[in-house]
Amino acid sequence: MKVHRNLDELPHFNNAVITIGSYDGVHAGHQTIIQRINDTAQRINGESILITFHPHPRLVVRPDDNSLKLLNTIDEKILLLEKYGVDHLIIAPFTKAFSQQSPEEYIEHFLVKNFQPKKIIIGYDHKFGNKRVGNIDLLKQYEGKYGFEVMEIQKQDVDSIVVSSTKIRNALLEGRVKIAAEWLNHPFMISGEVVYGQQLGRELGYPTANIQVKERHKLIPPIGIYAVQVVHNDQQYQGMLYIGNRPTLDGKTISIEVNIFDFDQNIYGQDIRVAFSKHIRADKKFEGLEALKHQLGLDKIATLEALKQLDNPINH
């Protein structure tokens, strides 16, 4: 998969089969559409192209809205889309000026000029252009002029994708990471840079890597202990992840930290990602550090047991 971030440097595409959307989560519903553009491109000896926008359009059009919870950062989305075999991923910069294009300008100056599409595969309710007044019917009016065919994703398919996204977010916000993984068709992940913490985990015999998530709108599951798989430098490890404010220690700021099993490397300043396998327990306050240390031992046993039963492993 080739990733393109600059619209001024796009190659000439051969029989482009395009789809457009946020593809947040790249879940099972999205994967069906990706398979469709890949199959269509193969049938007409063309190239499959998935167009997404960054930052998320809602953050540009409604900058004061903090309710958005993203299943993926842009880097996580790239990682997942690569797995599902798209020929080209276009990460189009979404700006205020871009959002103010008329629907006609969007079709002619964005879609046709940049991609010369042969097939456009979009949902029945796809909206575009200033105030989102452009729709699939308008797009179809341009088929003859520009030589592309609009292929509609049916209502039931689009609706199931919308429901899936909502269901997945709700499951994750309730800590039900295992069911979310089933709907995603891959484990939910968090990625970020390893930063310095208070080094207290090391004192307890369970050193942790503190993860700083770079995308402030990234969805974070609720506080607690989770069995996870960890990827660092394309190497996979097992671990237990903690999300919480460490009530036994200081009870102040929320931290995300992972104890990586059988691992002893200095990785400060480096990126890692963790894939959630199972929620082990809720957070709680203990009487002291010895009680906490004892519980961490039990958590590790429970985590190893959960990972042993894993039937949906993370892919590099």
Buried (B, 14 or more C-beta within 10 A) or exposed (E): BEEBEEBEEBEEBEBBBBBBBBBBBBBBBBBEBBEBBBEBBEEBEBBBBBBBBBBBBBBBBEEEEEEBEBBBBBBBBBBBBBBBEBBBBBBBEBEEEBBEBBBEBBBBEBBBEBBBBBBBBBBBEBEBBBEEEBBBEBBBEBEEEEEBBBBBBEEEBBBBBEEBBEBBBEBBBEBBBBEBBBBBBBBBBBBBBBEEBBEBBEEBEBBBBBBEBEBEBBBEBBBBBBBBBBBBEEEEBBBBBBBBEBBBBEEEEEBBBBBBBEBEEEBEEEBBBBBBBBBBEEBEEBEEEEEBBEBBEEBBEBBEEBBEEBEBEBEE
